[in-house]
Amino acid sequence: MEKIGIVGAGLIGRAWAMVFARAGHDVVMYDAAAGAVDKALGLIEAGLRESREFGLIDEAPEVVARRVRAATTLADAVKDVDYVQENTAENLEIKRAVYAQMDAAARPQCILASSTSTIETSRFADGLPGKHRCLVAHPVNPPHVVPIVEISPAPFTAPEVVERTRALHERVGQVPITVKREVEGFILNRLQAALLNEAWRLVKEDYVSVEDLDKTIRDGLGLRWAFMGPFETIDLNAPGGIPDYAARYGPKLYGMMKDIRYDAWDEALVAKVEAERRKLMPQSEHARREAWRDRRLMALIAHKRQMTKGE
């Protein structure tokens, strides 16, 4: 796969452009909104300069940025490429319309992947003549820093398409996983939902403050989870590995959660959490803190790369 099409030039789309361009691919980008691609091209070069500061790219940012060009139409963005990453709104009807256009314009061997975080492939691609080449490749924001990609095919997606997509993401430095069967929210969002629902409940029932709950993840579980998953964590937390951990802690962990029913995040609860967060960070600081987050993530990724050399 030599040439990549990006449809949708917002935050996720331009991050994907950086991922593919820094790996040496030519990228063509389209957005239906006037001026969106031109704006994205400037932000891409700025993002690449920041990546260079942390040693995440070896080439000069301007060299990488030149691999990304604008397309004037959606058909122009997909007609000569080998792989498309679509990043339009989280709206089923929009996805269906965009996929119908891409399927009609793209070459038969071109893979059509979506960045959607909520819509399964079978819901937007069923009925297309080229449905076999459609799937989800769901990233985490921002994908040029956080490398996980959830590849979620429909039952009708060709196995060869899944294999090619996974191989491409491995080659460009991402970390792909395969969702073996379609499930709402894929894998990452379901894990995130489990933790968030319990976090909101603990705050709602006044067991802990918002600040202290965040500390529990940031300075506790999150430190291990930055380089180990939950199964590796528990495997190493008991001398006899998984069976030992399950025997020691399984019944207690199951028991403490088995009768809990999670409520929707109602208006009063959202207001409570918002009030506590605004005491910690004024809304006026949001953009600055978002940039701080991305820089901290870049530093963490650079550290992980350095620490894993030679393992």
N, C-alpha and C positions, 0 to 999 in steps of 0.2 A: 504494500500500500504506500503510494508515494504522495498523493495529494488529498488534502482534507478540506471538507466544506463545513463551515460554521453557520448555522441559521439561528439568528438571535444574538445581538451584539451587546447584551447587558453584562452584568457582573460575571455571571457564569460563562457566557459565551466568550468574552474576552480572556477569561482565565484559561479556558480550553484552548484558545488560539495560542497562548503562551506555552502551554504544555506541548502542543504538537510542533510549533515553530522551533522551540529550543531543542527538540529532538531531531531537527533537520528537515521536517516536512514543509512543503509549500501549503499555505492555508489561504482559502478564499472565504470571505465573510460577508453575510448579508443580514440586513434588518429592515423590516417594513417601515420603521419610523425614519423620517427624513433627518439626516445629520447624525444618526446614531452610530453608524460605522466610523465616520470621521472622528467622532469623539472617542470611540473605543480604540482606534489606532494610536491616538496620543496617550491614552491611559495604559495601553499595552507596553509601549516603550518605557513609560515611567515604572511600570511593574517589573519589567525586565531589568531596569537599572537597580531596583531594590533587590531583586533576586541575585544579581551580580555581587552586591555588597556582602551577602551572606554566603557566597561561594556556591550558589545553587545552579549557576550556569557558568560555562567556561568561556564562551564567545562574548564579544562585545555586544551590548544590548541593541545597538543600532543595526548590527548584522542580522541578529535574530529577527528583529522587528520588520526588516525588509522582506521576510518570507511571507508576511501577511498582507493581502491586498483586498480591496473592496470589490464587491459585486453589485451591479445595479439592479438585478432582479434575482428572485429566488431560483429560477431556472439556471441562470448564469452561475450561481453558487454551487449547484449540484451536478450540472450536466457532464463535467469532465473529471469528477473526483472519484476516489475509491472508497471513501468513508465519510459520512455526514454525522455531525453531532448537533442535534436540534435543541434549542434552548428557549422556546417560546413560552407563553403564559401557561400557568397550571389550569388549563381549561380544556375539557374533553372535546368540545366542538372545534376549538381552535386547532388542537392537535390533529383531529381527523382531517380538517381542511388542509393543513400544512402537509400532512403525510400524503394525502391524495395528490397534491401538486408535486411533491418530491418524488413520489413513486412514478409519476408520469414523465418526469424530466431526467431522472438519474439513469445512468447506464445499468444494465441488468445485474452486473456483478457488484455494484456499489452497495455497501451496508448502510442502513438508515437507523441510527441510534438516537435515543431521546435521553435528555438529562432529567426528565420528570422525576419528582420525588414522591408522587402520590397516585399516578395513573399506570395501571398495568398495560403491557404491550397489547394483549388481546382486546383491550377496550378501544384503542385508537387505530389499530392496524387490521383488525378482522375485516374481511371483505375486499382488501386491496389485491390487485393482481400480483404484486410483489411482496405479499405479507411474509413470505418465508425469509426475507432479508431484513426484517424489522425486529428491533429489540430495545430494551432500556439499558442505558449505561449511566447509572445514577451516581453522581459525584457528591462530595462533601464540600461545602463552601469554606474557603476558596480552593478549587481543584488544582491550581498551580502550586499550592503549598501542601494541602492535605491529600495524600495520594490514593486513598481508597476509592474504588469504582465498583459498584454493584451491577453485574451483568445479569439482567433478568429477561430471559426469552419467553415468548408465548409457547404453548404446545405446538403451534404450527411453525415456529422459527426453525430453520434448518440447523442441525448440529454444526455443520461446517461454518456457518455464520457466527455462531457462539465461539468456536475455536479461533477463528480469524480475529474476532473482536478482542478476545482475551489476549491473544498473542500481540496484537497491536499495542494494547495498553501496557503490557509488560515491557515491550521495546521502548516505549516513550517514558518509562520510569514511573508509571502508576502502579498501584497494587490492586489488581482485579480479583474479585470473588465471583462465584457463580451462584445465583439463586436457583436452586434445583427445580422448584415449582413456584408458580406465581402465588404471591401472598401480598395482601394490602400493606403498603408501607415498606415493602422489601425487608431487609434484615436490620440495617442500622437504625432506621426510624422506629422499628418495633422495640429494639433494645433501649433506644432513647426514650420512647414513650413509657416503658416500664419504670425507668428511673425517675422521669419527670413526674409521673402520676404520684409516685410515693413521695417525692420531694414536696409537691404542692400539698399533699395530705398532711405531712408532718408540720408544715408551716401553718396550714389552716387550723389544725387542732392544737396549735401553740406548743408543740414539743421543742421547737428550735426556731431561731431567727433566720431570715433569708441570708444574711451575711455568714452566719455560722454553718448553715447547710452548704453554702458554696465552699467554705474552707474545708469541709469534710471531704469533698471531692478533690478540690485543688491541691490540698496538702495531705491527702490520704489516699483514697482509691485511685485518683487520677495519676499519681506518681507511678504506681505499678502499671496502670493501664496504658501509660505512654509507651511502654515497650513490651507488655505482655497482655494477652487476652484473658478473659475470666477463667477459661478452662486451664490454661497454663498456670495462672495464679493459684488456683486451688490445688492443682497437681503438686506445686512446690510448697504449699502451705501445710502439708501433712507428710510425715516421714514415709508412709506407705503409698503415697500418690493418691490417685482419684478414688479407689475403693476405700482407703483409709479416711479420706476427707468426708466422703459420703456417709460412712458409718458414724463418724464423730459428730458431724454438723448437719447432715441432711435432714433428719427428723425435726430438729429445732428450727432450722431455716424454713422448712415447709410449714411447720406449725405456726410460726409468727406471721405468716402471710396468707394462710389458706382461707381465712374468713373475712379478709378485707375487701370492701366494695369501694371502688373509686367513683367519685362524683365528678360532674363536669366542673371546669374552672369557672365558677360564677363571677358575676360582676364585683361582688364584695371582696372575694378572694383575690381577684386580679388587682383591685385597687389597693389592697393590703400589701401585696408583693411589690407593686409599682411604687408605693410610698416609701417602702424600705429601700428599694433600689435607688430612688432619686435622692435619698439622704446620703447614699454612698457615692453616687455619680449624677450630677445634674444632666438633664437632657442635652444641654448645650455642649457637653463633652462627648456626646455619642460618637461622632465621626472621628474625633481624635483617638478615642479608646478603641474604635474598630481598627484603625490603622495600627495602634499599639498591639492589638491582638494578632494581626497578620505578621508583624515583625517578630513577635515572640514565637509564633508558630514556625517562621522561617529559621530562627535561631535553634529551635528544638529539632527541626528536620536536619539541619546542618550537623548538630551534635549527634543525632542518631546515626547519620551516615558515617561520621568519623568513628564512632564507637563500634560500628559493625564491621569496619574494615578488618579483614583477617580472621573473622570469627569462623 
